[in-house]
Amino acid sequence: MSTSQQISITKSAAKRVGELVASEGIESLMLRVMVSAGGCSGFEYSFDLDKTQNSDDKIFETGGIKVIIDEMSLELLGGSELDYVDDLAGASFRLNIPNATASCGCGISFSV
């Protein structure tokens, strides 16, 4: 799999996913990354905890945690870096998307 078809995961993101999974008490949980049409730039990404792997899902693992993403979302987000940031704007997962041609100030909406 080429790097453009992968999602890299920072240590802070892996740590936070691990904390969320531990707090739920279900070891099989994975962080699902999804892209949908919407937002002010055309697409928006979101996250959820999920224990189901669909036939079109790809799993990325680091530090014992798993991030899952469907093929269509991966086409838009391939090569991105998943990070967890806790700053003055708040604490959240964020994606650094190299393919984005524009993004919104909200941080979750982008276009390609």
Biopython code that builds the backbone (N, CA, C, O; Angstrom):
import numpy as np
from Bio.PDB.StructureBuilder import StructureBuilder

atoms = [
    (1, "MET", "N", (0.856, -1.179, 0.000)),
    (1, "MET", "CA", (0.000, 0.000, 0.000)),
    (1, "MET", "C", (0.896, 1.235, 0.000)),
    (1, "MET", "O", (1.771, 1.361, 0.857)),
    (2, "SER", "N", (0.694, 2.128, -0.931)),
    (2, "SER", "CA", (1.511, 3.331, -1.002)),
    (2, "SER", "C", (1.120, 4.299, 0.112)),
    (2, "SER", "O", (0.033, 4.196, 0.680)),
    (3, "THR", "N", (2.014, 5.240, 0.419)),
    (3, "THR", "CA", (1.727, 6.193, 1.497)),
    (3, "THR", "C", (0.533, 7.069, 1.184)),
    (3, "THR", "O", (-0.104, 7.593, 2.098)),
    (4, "SER", "N", (0.210, 7.243, -0.118)),
    (4, "SER", "CA", (-0.966, 8.048, -0.455)),
    (4, "SER", "C", (-2.257, 7.300, -0.156)),
    (4, "SER", "O", (-3.338, 7.889, -0.200)),
    (5, "GLN", "N", (-2.158, 6.001, 0.150)),
    (5, "GLN", "CA", (-3.325, 5.207, 0.507)),
    (5, "GLN", "C", (-3.304, 4.852, 1.990)),
    (5, "GLN", "O", (-3.948, 3.892, 2.412)),
    (6, "GLN", "N", (-2.574, 5.617, 2.769)),
    (6, "GLN", "CA", (-2.455, 5.348, 4.189)),
    (6, "GLN", "C", (-2.801, 6.590, 5.002)),
    (6, "GLN", "O", (-2.835, 7.710, 4.493)),
    (7, "ILE", "N", (-3.051, 6.351, 6.257)),
    (7, "ILE", "CA", (-3.236, 7.415, 7.233)),
    (7, "ILE", "C", (-2.167, 7.211, 8.296)),
    (7, "ILE", "O", (-2.067, 6.124, 8.865)),
    (8, "SER", "N", (-1.372, 8.225, 8.572)),
    (8, "SER", "CA", (-0.404, 8.106, 9.664)),
    (8, "SER", "C", (-1.052, 8.629, 10.946)),
    (8, "SER", "O", (-1.936, 9.484, 10.909)),
    (9, "ILE", "N", (-0.597, 8.103, 12.062)),
    (9, "ILE", "CA", (-1.213, 8.402, 13.354)),
    (9, "ILE", "C", (-0.124, 8.894, 14.301)),
    (9, "ILE", "O", (0.857, 8.190, 14.541)),
    (10, "THR", "N", (-0.294, 10.095, 14.837)),
    (10, "THR", "CA", (0.698, 10.626, 15.771)),
    (10, "THR", "C", (0.592, 9.910, 17.117)),
    (10, "THR", "O", (-0.406, 9.252, 17.410)),
    (11, "LYS", "N", (1.635, 10.051, 17.921)),
    (11, "LYS", "CA", (1.629, 9.439, 19.258)),
    (11, "LYS", "C", (0.503, 9.999, 20.116)),
    (11, "LYS", "O", (-0.127, 9.261, 20.875)),
    (12, "SER", "N", (0.245, 11.300, 20.002)),
    (12, "SER", "CA", (-0.816, 11.892, 20.824)),
    (12, "SER", "C", (-2.189, 11.369, 20.407)),
    (12, "SER", "O", (-3.057, 11.173, 21.258)),
    (13, "ALA", "N", (-2.399, 11.137, 19.103)),
    (13, "ALA", "CA", (-3.672, 10.572, 18.639)),
    (13, "ALA", "C", (-3.813, 9.134, 19.116)),
    (13, "ALA", "O", (-4.879, 8.739, 19.588)),
    (14, "ALA", "N", (-2.746, 8.350, 18.997)),
    (14, "ALA", "CA", (-2.795, 6.954, 19.446)),
    (14, "ALA", "C", (-3.079, 6.877, 20.945)),
    (14, "ALA", "O", (-3.861, 6.039, 21.395)),
    (15, "LYS", "N", (-2.442, 7.752, 21.704)),
    (15, "LYS", "CA", (-2.665, 7.761, 23.157)),
    (15, "LYS", "C", (-4.124, 8.078, 23.478)),
    (15, "LYS", "O", (-4.729, 7.421, 24.325)),
    (16, "ARG", "N", (-4.687, 9.075, 22.812)),
    (16, "ARG", "CA", (-6.077, 9.472, 23.086)),
    (16, "ARG", "C", (-7.059, 8.386, 22.663)),
    (16, "ARG", "O", (-8.027, 8.128, 23.378)),
    (17, "VAL", "N", (-6.835, 7.745, 21.521)),
    (17, "VAL", "CA", (-7.705, 6.639, 21.107)),
    (17, "VAL", "C", (-7.650, 5.540, 22.162)),
    (17, "VAL", "O", (-8.684, 4.986, 22.538)),
    (18, "GLY", "N", (-6.454, 5.224, 22.637)),
    (18, "GLY", "CA", (-6.307, 4.215, 23.686)),
    (18, "GLY", "C", (-7.084, 4.573, 24.939)),
    (18, "GLY", "O", (-7.710, 3.708, 25.552)),
    (19, "GLU", "N", (-7.048, 5.837, 25.321)),
    (19, "GLU", "CA", (-7.798, 6.291, 26.499)),
    (19, "GLU", "C", (-9.301, 6.147, 26.286)),
    (19, "GLU", "O", (-10.017, 5.710, 27.187)),
    (20, "LEU", "N", (-9.780, 6.510, 25.106)),
    (20, "LEU", "CA", (-11.215, 6.408, 24.809)),
    (20, "LEU", "C", (-11.680, 4.959, 24.808)),
    (20, "LEU", "O", (-12.734, 4.640, 25.359)),
    (21, "VAL", "N", (-10.896, 4.085, 24.192)),
    (21, "VAL", "CA", (-11.246, 2.662, 24.155)),
    (21, "VAL", "C", (-11.256, 2.094, 25.571)),
    (21, "VAL", "O", (-12.166, 1.349, 25.933)),
    (22, "ALA", "N", (-10.250, 2.442, 26.373)),
    (22, "ALA", "CA", (-10.187, 1.953, 27.755)),
    (22, "ALA", "C", (-11.376, 2.444, 28.570)),
    (22, "ALA", "O", (-11.913, 1.699, 29.390)),
    (23, "SER", "N", (-11.794, 3.690, 28.354)),
    (23, "SER", "CA", (-12.921, 4.233, 29.124)),
    (23, "SER", "C", (-14.237, 3.553, 28.758)),
    (23, "SER", "O", (-15.152, 3.493, 29.579)),
    (24, "GLU", "N", (-14.339, 3.039, 27.529)),
    (24, "GLU", "CA", (-15.540, 2.312, 27.099)),
    (24, "GLU", "C", (-15.521, 0.868, 27.581)),
    (24, "GLU", "O", (-16.570, 0.233, 27.681)),
    (25, "GLY", "N", (-14.326, 0.343, 27.881)),
    (25, "GLY", "CA", (-14.203, -1.021, 28.377)),
    (25, "GLY", "C", (-14.432, -2.098, 27.325)),
    (25, "GLY", "O", (-14.719, -3.245, 27.670)),
    (26, "ILE", "N", (-14.311, -1.747, 26.050)),
    (26, "ILE", "CA", (-14.512, -2.711, 24.961)),
    (26, "ILE", "C", (-13.240, -2.705, 24.112)),
    (26, "ILE", "O", (-13.040, -1.808, 23.292)),
    (27, "GLU", "N", (-12.387, -3.701, 24.310)),
    (27, "GLU", "CA", (-11.082, -3.720, 23.652)),
    (27, "GLU", "C", (-11.143, -3.758, 22.134)),
    (27, "GLU", "O", (-10.185, -3.358, 21.473)),
    (28, "SER", "N", (-12.254, -4.232, 21.564)),
    (28, "SER", "CA", (-12.352, -4.362, 20.106)),
    (28, "SER", "C", (-12.705, -3.045, 19.409)),
    (28, "SER", "O", (-12.788, -3.007, 18.182)),
    (29, "LEU", "N", (-12.911, -1.972, 20.168)),
    (29, "LEU", "CA", (-13.269, -0.688, 19.555)),
    (29, "LEU", "C", (-12.113, -0.106, 18.751)),
    (29, "LEU", "O", (-10.946, -0.223, 19.125)),
    (30, "MET", "N", (-12.471, 0.522, 17.638)),
    (30, "MET", "CA", (-11.519, 1.207, 16.766)),
    (30, "MET", "C", (-12.043, 2.619, 16.522)),
    (30, "MET", "O", (-13.244, 2.868, 16.628)),
    (31, "LEU", "N", (-11.146, 3.533, 16.200)),
    (31, "LEU", "CA", (-11.570, 4.879, 15.827)),
    (31, "LEU", "C", (-11.889, 4.874, 14.341)),
    (31, "LEU", "O", (-11.011, 4.628, 13.515)),
    (32, "ARG", "N", (-13.145, 5.147, 13.999)),
    (32, "ARG", "CA", (-13.551, 5.213, 12.592)),
    (32, "ARG", "C", (-13.429, 6.657, 12.113)),
    (32, "ARG", "O", (-13.914, 7.585, 12.760)),
    (33, "VAL", "N", (-12.770, 6.827, 10.964)),
    (33, "VAL", "CA", (-12.644, 8.121, 10.301)),
    (33, "VAL", "C", (-13.554, 8.077, 9.081)),
    (33, "VAL", "O", (-13.471, 7.151, 8.274)),
    (34, "MET", "N", (-14.424, 9.078, 8.944)),
    (34, "MET", "CA", (-15.394, 9.104, 7.849)),
    (34, "MET", "C", (-15.370, 10.457, 7.151)),
    (34, "MET", "O", (-15.096, 11.486, 7.769)),
    (35, "VAL", "N", (-15.660, 10.438, 5.866)),
    (35, "VAL", "CA", (-15.830, 11.669, 5.097)),
    (35, "VAL", "C", (-17.238, 11.665, 4.528)),
    (35, "VAL", "O", (-17.713, 10.649, 4.020)),
    (36, "SER", "N", (-17.897, 12.803, 4.617)),
    (36, "SER", "CA", (-19.223, 12.946, 4.016)),
    (36, "SER", "C", (-19.287, 14.279, 3.284)),
    (36, "SER", "O", (-18.501, 15.189, 3.546)),
    (37, "ALA", "N", (-20.238, 14.374, 2.363)),
    (37, "ALA", "CA", (-20.456, 15.642, 1.674)),
    (37, "ALA", "C", (-21.038, 16.620, 2.675)),
    (37, "ALA", "O", (-21.919, 16.268, 3.459)),
    (38, "GLY", "N", (-20.549, 17.842, 2.648)),
    (38, "GLY", "CA", (-21.082, 18.849, 3.556)),
    (38, "GLY", "C", (-20.015, 19.817, 3.998)),
    (38, "GLY", "O", (-18.910, 19.843, 3.456)),
    (39, "GLY", "N", (-20.352, 20.600, 4.973)),
    (39, "GLY", "CA", (-19.434, 21.620, 5.441)),
    (39, "GLY", "C", (-19.363, 22.763, 4.449)),
    (39, "GLY", "O", (-19.981, 22.707, 3.386)),
    (40, "CYS", "N", (-18.629, 23.778, 4.781)),
    (40, "CYS", "CA", (-18.573, 24.960, 3.933)),
    (40, "CYS", "C", (-17.570, 24.825, 2.788)),
    (40, "CYS", "O", (-17.520, 25.688, 1.911)),
    (41, "SER", "N", (-16.763, 23.744, 2.782)),
    (41, "SER", "CA", (-15.788, 23.572, 1.702)),
    (41, "SER", "C", (-16.079, 22.369, 0.809)),
    (41, "SER", "O", (-15.305, 22.087, -0.106)),
    (42, "GLY", "N", (-17.171, 21.658, 1.051)),
    (42, "GLY", "CA", (-17.545, 20.556, 0.164)),
    (42, "GLY", "C", (-17.555, 19.190, 0.822)),
    (42, "GLY", "O", (-18.463, 18.394, 0.582)),
    (43, "PHE", "N", (-16.550, 18.905, 1.655)),
    (43, "PHE", "CA", (-16.471, 17.649, 2.391)),
    (43, "PHE", "C", (-16.186, 17.964, 3.852)),
    (43, "PHE", "O", (-15.623, 19.008, 4.182)),
    (44, "GLU", "N", (-16.585, 17.042, 4.716)),
    (44, "GLU", "CA", (-16.212, 17.175, 6.118)),
    (44, "GLU", "C", (-15.896, 15.799, 6.669)),
    (44, "GLU", "O", (-16.493, 14.801, 6.265)),
    (45, "TYR", "N", (-14.954, 15.758, 7.594)),
    (45, "TYR", "CA", (-14.608, 14.484, 8.207)),
    (45, "TYR", "C", (-15.151, 14.429, 9.623)),
    (45, "TYR", "O", (-15.375, 15.453, 10.270)),
    (46, "SER", "N", (-15.353, 13.206, 10.084)),
    (46, "SER", "CA", (-15.840, 12.997, 11.443)),
    (46, "SER", "C", (-15.243, 11.704, 11.986)),
    (46, "SER", "O", (-14.648, 10.917, 11.250)),
    (47, "PHE", "N", (-15.414, 11.506, 13.284)),
    (47, "PHE", "CA", (-14.843, 10.354, 13.976)),
    (47, "PHE", "C", (-15.908, 9.700, 14.839)),
    (47, "PHE", "O", (-16.835, 10.356, 15.314)),
    (48, "ASP", "N", (-15.757, 8.395, 15.033)),
    (48, "ASP", "CA", (-16.649, 7.656, 15.921)),
    (48, "ASP", "C", (-15.916, 6.405, 16.384)),
    (48, "ASP", "O", (-15.002, 5.932, 15.709)),
    (49, "LEU", "N", (-16.311, 5.872, 17.526)),
    (49, "LEU", "CA", (-15.783, 4.586, 17.963)),
    (49, "LEU", "C", (-16.664, 3.496, 17.372)),
    (49, "LEU", "O", (-17.891, 3.595, 17.403)),
    (50, "ASP", "N", (-16.038, 2.460, 16.835)),
    (50, "ASP", "CA", (-16.770, 1.408, 16.130)),
    (50, "ASP", "C", (-16.073, 0.079, 16.372)),
    (50, "ASP", "O", (-14.848, 0.031, 16.485)),
    (51, "LYS", "N", (-16.835, -0.990, 16.452)),
    (51, "LYS", "CA", (-16.232, -2.316, 16.587)),
    (51, "LYS", "C", (-16.487, -3.188, 15.365)),
    (51, "LYS", "O", (-16.114, -4.361, 15.350)),
    (52, "THR", "N", (-17.122, -2.622, 14.341)),
    (52, "THR", "CA", (-17.465, -3.372, 13.140)),
    (52, "THR", "C", (-16.532, -3.008, 11.994)),
    (52, "THR", "O", (-16.307, -1.831, 11.710)),
    (53, "GLN", "N", (-15.994, -4.028, 11.342)),
    (53, "GLN", "CA", (-15.194, -3.808, 10.143)),
    (53, "GLN", "C", (-16.014, -4.239, 8.939)),
    (53, "GLN", "O", (-16.428, -5.394, 8.848)),
    (54, "ASN", "N", (-16.249, -3.318, 8.018)),
    (54, "ASN", "CA", (-16.979, -3.608, 6.790)),
    (54, "ASN", "C", (-16.010, -4.107, 5.720)),
    (54, "ASN", "O", (-14.796, -3.951, 5.852)),
    (55, "SER", "N", (-16.549, -4.703, 4.671)),
    (55, "SER", "CA", (-15.705, -5.303, 3.629)),
    (55, "SER", "C", (-14.837, -4.277, 2.901)),
    (55, "SER", "O", (-13.784, -4.636, 2.373)),
    (56, "ASP", "N", (-15.253, -3.011, 2.860)),
    (56, "ASP", "CA", (-14.470, -1.984, 2.158)),
    (56, "ASP", "C", (-13.608, -1.146, 3.099)),
    (56, "ASP", "O", (-13.109, -0.093, 2.702)),
    (57, "ASP", "N", (-13.430, -1.593, 4.327)),
    (57, "ASP", "CA", (-12.643, -0.849, 5.314)),
    (57, "ASP", "C", (-11.166, -1.227, 5.268)),
    (57, "ASP", "O", (-10.809, -2.370, 4.983)),
    (58, "LYS", "N", (-10.330, -0.258, 5.550)),
    (58, "LYS", "CA", (-8.900, -0.475, 5.756)),
    (58, "LYS", "C", (-8.606, -0.135, 7.211)),
    (58, "LYS", "O", (-9.176, 0.807, 7.762)),
    (59, "ILE", "N", (-7.719, -0.903, 7.829)),
    (59, "ILE", "CA", (-7.358, -0.671, 9.228)),
    (59, "ILE", "C", (-5.894, -0.264, 9.295)),
    (59, "ILE", "O", (-5.033, -0.873, 8.660)),
    (60, "PHE", "N", (-5.630, 0.774, 10.073)),
    (60, "PHE", "CA", (-4.272, 1.232, 10.334)),
    (60, "PHE", "C", (-4.040, 1.089, 11.826)),
    (60, "PHE", "O", (-4.862, 1.519, 12.635)),
    (61, "GLU", "N", (-2.923, 0.486, 12.186)),
    (61, "GLU", "CA", (-2.663, 0.195, 13.590)),
    (61, "GLU", "C", (-1.320, 0.772, 14.001)),
    (61, "GLU", "O", (-0.339, 0.702, 13.260)),
    (62, "THR", "N", (-1.297, 1.336, 15.183)),
    (62, "THR", "CA", (-0.055, 1.820, 15.771)),
    (62, "THR", "C", (-0.213, 1.835, 17.278)),
    (62, "THR", "O", (-1.270, 2.206, 17.788)),
    (63, "GLY", "N", (0.799, 1.446, 17.976)),
    (63, "GLY", "CA", (0.776, 1.488, 19.435)),
    (63, "GLY", "C", (-0.376, 0.714, 20.054)),
    (63, "GLY", "O", (-0.844, 1.062, 21.138)),
    (64, "GLY", "N", (-0.839, -0.332, 19.377)),
    (64, "GLY", "CA", (-1.914, -1.151, 19.928)),
    (64, "GLY", "C", (-3.320, -0.635, 19.681)),
    (64, "GLY", "O", (-4.289, -1.267, 20.101)),
    (65, "ILE", "N", (-3.451, 0.500, 19.009)),
    (65, "ILE", "CA", (-4.790, 1.018, 18.699)),
    (65, "ILE", "C", (-5.036, 0.871, 17.199)),
    (65, "ILE", "O", (-4.104, 0.768, 16.402)),
    (66, "LYS", "N", (-6.319, 0.865, 16.840)),
    (66, "LYS", "CA", (-6.684, 0.705, 15.437)),
    (66, "LYS", "C", (-7.546, 1.872, 14.975)),
    (66, "LYS", "O", (-8.457, 2.318, 15.673)),
    (67, "VAL", "N", (-7.227, 2.351, 13.775)),
    (67, "VAL", "CA", (-8.022, 3.377, 13.104)),
    (67, "VAL", "C", (-8.565, 2.727, 11.841)),
    (67, "VAL", "O", (-7.822, 2.099, 11.086)),
    (68, "ILE", "N", (-9.864, 2.883, 11.617)),
    (68, "ILE", "CA", (-10.534, 2.230, 10.496)),
    (68, "ILE", "C", (-11.137, 3.301, 9.583)),
    (68, "ILE", "O", (-11.674, 4.307, 10.047)),
    (69, "ILE", "N", (-11.034, 3.057, 8.269)),
    (69, "ILE", "CA", (-11.541, 4.032, 7.301)),
    (69, "ILE", "C", (-12.024, 3.286, 6.054)),
    (69, "ILE", "O", (-11.370, 2.346, 5.599)),
    (70, "ASP", "N", (-13.149, 3.697, 5.510)),
    (70, "ASP", "CA", (-13.675, 3.051, 4.308)),
    (70, "ASP", "C", (-12.887, 3.522, 3.083)),
    (70, "ASP", "O", (-12.249, 4.574, 3.108)),
    (71, "GLU", "N", (-12.944, 2.726, 2.013)),
    (71, "GLU", "CA", (-12.152, 3.015, 0.811)),
    (71, "GLU", "C", (-12.452, 4.378, 0.201)),
    (71, "GLU", "O", (-11.535, 5.075, -0.233)),
    (72, "MET", "N", (-13.720, 4.766, 0.162)),
    (72, "MET", "CA", (-14.073, 6.050, -0.446)),
    (72, "MET", "C", (-13.481, 7.216, 0.357)),
    (72, "MET", "O", (-12.954, 8.167, -0.219)),
    (73, "SER", "N", (-13.571, 7.136, 1.677)),
    (73, "SER", "CA", (-12.982, 8.183, 2.520)),
    (73, "SER", "C", (-11.471, 8.193, 2.376)),
    (73, "SER", "O", (-10.850, 9.256, 2.366)),
    (74, "LEU", "N", (-10.875, 7.005, 2.265)),
    (74, "LEU", "CA", (-9.424, 6.914, 2.130)),
    (74, "LEU", "C", (-8.940, 7.556, 0.832)),
    (74, "LEU", "O", (-7.847, 8.121, 0.789)),
    (75, "GLU", "N", (-9.749, 7.472, -0.225)),
    (75, "GLU", "CA", (-9.376, 8.131, -1.482)),
    (75, "GLU", "C", (-9.206, 9.634, -1.288)),
    (75, "GLU", "O", (-8.339, 10.246, -1.911)),
    (76, "LEU", "N", (-10.021, 10.226, -0.435)),
    (76, "LEU", "CA", (-9.945, 11.667, -0.179)),
    (76, "LEU", "C", (-8.901, 12.014, 0.877)),
    (76, "LEU", "O", (-8.307, 13.091, 0.836)),
    (77, "LEU", "N", (-8.678, 11.097, 1.826)),
    (77, "LEU", "CA", (-7.816, 11.399, 2.965)),
    (77, "LEU", "C", (-6.461, 10.710, 2.912)),
    (77, "LEU", "O", (-5.649, 10.892, 3.818)),
    (78, "GLY", "N", (-6.198, 9.927, 1.875)),
    (78, "GLY", "CA", (-4.935, 9.210, 1.783)),
    (78, "GLY", "C", (-3.744, 10.145, 1.919)),
    (78, "GLY", "O", (-3.729, 11.237, 1.351)),
    (79, "GLY", "N", (-2.751, 9.708, 2.675)),
    (79, "GLY", "CA", (-1.566, 10.521, 2.918)),
    (79, "GLY", "C", (-1.714, 11.484, 4.078)),
    (79, "GLY", "O", (-0.777, 12.214, 4.401)),
    (80, "SER", "N", (-2.880, 11.494, 4.710)),
    (80, "SER", "CA", (-3.142, 12.419, 5.819)),
    (80, "SER", "C", (-2.523, 11.927, 7.119)),
    (80, "SER", "O", (-2.180, 10.754, 7.266)),
    (81, "GLU", "N", (-2.393, 12.847, 8.043)),
    (81, "GLU", "CA", (-1.903, 12.534, 9.383)),
    (81, "GLU", "C", (-3.005, 12.829, 10.390)),
    (81, "GLU", "O", (-3.544, 13.934, 10.437)),
    (82, "LEU", "N", (-3.331, 11.815, 11.198)),
    (82, "LEU", "CA", (-4.300, 11.974, 12.275)),
    (82, "LEU", "C", (-3.556, 12.416, 13.524)),
    (82, "LEU", "O", (-2.600, 11.770, 13.952)),
    (83, "ASP", "N", (-4.004, 13.522, 14.104)),
    (83, "ASP", "CA", (-3.367, 14.063, 15.302)),
    (83, "ASP", "C", (-4.441, 14.340, 16.345)),
    (83, "ASP", "O", (-5.620, 14.473, 16.017)),
    (84, "TYR", "N", (-4.024, 14.423, 17.593)),
    (84, "TYR", "CA", (-4.907, 14.854, 18.673)),
    (84, "TYR", "C", (-4.256, 16.077, 19.290)),
    (84, "TYR", "O", (-3.115, 16.022, 19.750)),
    (85, "VAL", "N", (-4.989, 17.180, 19.296)),
    (85, "VAL", "CA", (-4.444, 18.456, 19.744)),
    (85, "VAL", "C", (-5.277, 18.987, 20.898)),
    (85, "VAL", "O", (-6.507, 18.966, 20.850)),
    (86, "ASP", "N", (-4.609, 19.455, 21.922)),
    (86, "ASP", "CA", (-5.265, 20.079, 23.073)),
    (86, "ASP", "C", (-4.648, 21.467, 23.221)),
    (86, "ASP", "O", (-3.563, 21.622, 23.781)),
    (87, "ASP", "N", (-5.363, 22.479, 22.704)),
    (87, "ASP", "CA", (-4.846, 23.843, 22.739)),
    (87, "ASP", "C", (-5.946, 24.812, 23.166)),
    (87, "ASP", "O", (-6.995, 24.384, 23.647)),
    (88, "LEU", "N", (-5.717, 26.096, 22.998)),
    (88, "LEU", "CA", (-6.693, 27.099, 23.426)),
    (88, "LEU", "C", (-8.030, 26.972, 22.705)),
    (88, "LEU", "O", (-9.065, 27.371, 23.239)),
    (89, "ALA", "N", (-8.013, 26.415, 21.491)),
    (89, "ALA", "CA", (-9.250, 26.227, 20.730)),
    (89, "ALA", "C", (-10.033, 25.008, 21.212)),
    (89, "ALA", "O", (-11.183, 24.811, 20.820)),
    (90, "GLY", "N", (-9.409, 24.193, 22.060)),
    (90, "GLY", "CA", (-10.069, 22.997, 22.582)),
    (90, "GLY", "C", (-9.277, 21.750, 22.242)),
    (90, "GLY", "O", (-8.252, 21.812, 21.564)),
    (91, "ALA", "N", (-9.762, 20.629, 22.719)),
    (91, "ALA", "CA", (-9.116, 19.345, 22.469)),
    (91, "ALA", "C", (-9.918, 18.591, 21.419)),
    (91, "ALA", "O", (-11.136, 18.454, 21.533)),
    (92, "SER", "N", (-9.217, 18.101, 20.389)),
    (92, "SER", "CA", (-9.922, 17.372, 19.336)),
    (92, "SER", "C", (-8.940, 16.605, 18.466)),
    (92, "SER", "O", (-7.744, 16.896, 18.425)),
    (93, "PHE", "N", (-9.495, 15.603, 17.763)),
    (93, "PHE", "CA", (-8.739, 14.943, 16.715)),
    (93, "PHE", "C", (-8.753, 15.865, 15.507)),
    (93, "PHE", "O", (-9.753, 16.526, 15.224)),
    (94, "ARG", "N", (-7.638, 15.900, 14.802)),
    (94, "ARG", "CA", (-7.549, 16.713, 13.590)),
    (94, "ARG", "C", (-6.811, 15.932, 12.520)),
    (94, "ARG", "O", (-5.927, 15.128, 12.815)),
    (95, "LEU", "N", (-7.180, 16.175, 11.297)),
    (95, "LEU", "CA", (-6.492, 15.565, 10.166)),
    (95, "LEU", "C", (-5.727, 16.632, 9.401)),
    (95, "LEU", "O", (-6.283, 17.671, 9.046)),
    (96, "ASN", "N", (-4.461, 16.373, 9.151)),
    (96, "ASN", "CA", (-3.661, 17.213, 8.275)),
    (96, "ASN", "C", (-3.736, 16.555, 6.900)),
    (96, "ASN", "O", (-3.144, 15.498, 6.682)),
    (97, "ILE", "N", (-4.467, 17.180, 5.972)),
    (97, "ILE", "CA", (-4.813, 16.568, 4.688)),
    (97, "ILE", "C", (-3.985, 17.212, 3.575)),
    (97, "ILE", "O", (-4.267, 18.342, 3.177)),
    (98, "PRO", "N", (-2.969, 16.512, 3.066)),
    (98, "PRO", "CA", (-2.123, 17.122, 2.037)),
    (98, "PRO", "C", (-2.832, 17.336, 0.705)),
    (98, "PRO", "O", (-2.418, 18.192, -0.077)),
    (99, "ASN", "N", (-3.896, 16.573, 0.429)),
    (99, "ASN", "CA", (-4.618, 16.700, -0.841)),
    (99, "ASN", "C", (-5.621, 17.846, -0.845)),
    (99, "ASN", "O", (-6.161, 18.176, -1.900)),
    (100, "ALA", "N", (-5.881, 18.456, 0.290)),
    (100, "ALA", "CA", (-6.893, 19.515, 0.377)),
    (100, "ALA", "C", (-6.425, 20.754, -0.379)),
    (100, "ALA", "O", (-5.307, 21.235, -0.192)),
    (101, "THR", "N", (-7.307, 21.256, -1.236)),
    (101, "THR", "CA", (-6.997, 22.486, -1.963)),
    (101, "THR", "C", (-7.531, 23.706, -1.224)),
    (101, "THR", "O", (-7.105, 24.833, -1.476)),
    (102, "ALA", "N", (-8.467, 23.470, -0.310)),
    (102, "ALA", "CA", (-9.020, 24.541, 0.521)),
    (102, "ALA", "C", (-9.570, 23.905, 1.785)),
    (102, "ALA", "O", (-9.941, 22.731, 1.796)),
    (103, "SER", "N", (-9.616, 24.685, 2.837)),
    (103, "SER", "CA", (-10.213, 24.209, 4.081)),
    (103, "SER", "C", (-10.892, 25.379, 4.768)),
    (103, "SER", "O", (-10.663, 26.542, 4.435)),
    (104, "CYS", "N", (-11.719, 25.048, 5.717)),
    (104, "CYS", "CA", (-12.507, 26.051, 6.419)),
    (104, "CYS", "C", (-11.865, 26.348, 7.771)),
    (104, "CYS", "O", (-11.070, 25.552, 8.269)),
    (105, "GLY", "N", (-12.194, 27.448, 8.342)),
    (105, "GLY", "CA", (-11.690, 27.805, 9.654)),
    (105, "GLY", "C", (-12.136, 26.854, 10.750)),
    (105, "GLY", "O", (-11.515, 26.794, 11.811)),
    (106, "CYS", "N", (-13.210, 26.107, 10.502)),
    (106, "CYS", "CA", (-13.702, 25.156, 11.502)),
    (106, "CYS", "C", (-12.738, 23.993, 11.680)),
    (106, "CYS", "O", (-12.746, 23.333, 12.719)),
    (107, "GLY", "N", (-11.903, 23.735, 10.668)),
    (107, "GLY", "CA", (-10.916, 22.679, 10.770)),
    (107, "GLY", "C", (-11.382, 21.307, 10.333)),
    (107, "GLY", "O", (-10.561, 20.395, 10.236)),
    (108, "ILE", "N", (-12.674, 21.119, 10.063)),
    (108, "ILE", "CA", (-13.139, 19.800, 9.645)),
    (108, "ILE", "C", (-13.679, 19.769, 8.221)),
    (108, "ILE", "O", (-13.950, 18.690, 7.693)),
    (109, "SER", "N", (-13.838, 20.907, 7.600)),
    (109, "SER", "CA", (-14.364, 20.977, 6.243)),
    (109, "SER", "C", (-13.215, 21.265, 5.277)),
    (109, "SER", "O", (-12.344, 22.088, 5.555)),
    (110, "PHE", "N", (-13.232, 20.566, 4.127)),
    (110, "PHE", "CA", (-12.146, 20.725, 3.163)),
    (110, "PHE", "C", (-12.659, 20.446, 1.756)),
    (110, "PHE", "O", (-13.749, 19.903, 1.577)),
    (111, "SER", "N", (-11.867, 20.820, 0.765)),
    (111, "SER", "CA", (-12.158, 20.468, -0.627)),
    (111, "SER", "C", (-10.889, 19.909, -1.247)),
    (111, "SER", "O", (-9.776, 20.184, -0.798)),
    (112, "VAL", "N", (-11.091, 19.115, -2.295)),
    (112, "VAL", "CA", (-9.946, 18.520, -2.999)),
    (112, "VAL", "C", (-10.055, 18.805, -4.480)),
    (112, "VAL", "O", (-9.191, 18.391, -5.253)),
]
sb = StructureBuilder()
sb.init_structure("model")
sb.init_model(0)
sb.init_chain("A")
sb.init_seg("    ")
for serial, (resi, resn, name, xyz) in enumerate(atoms, 1):
    if name == "N":
        sb.init_residue(resn, " ", resi, " ")
    sb.init_atom(name, np.array(xyz, "f"), 0.0, 1.0, " ", f" {name:<3s}", serial, name[0])
structure = sb.get_structure()
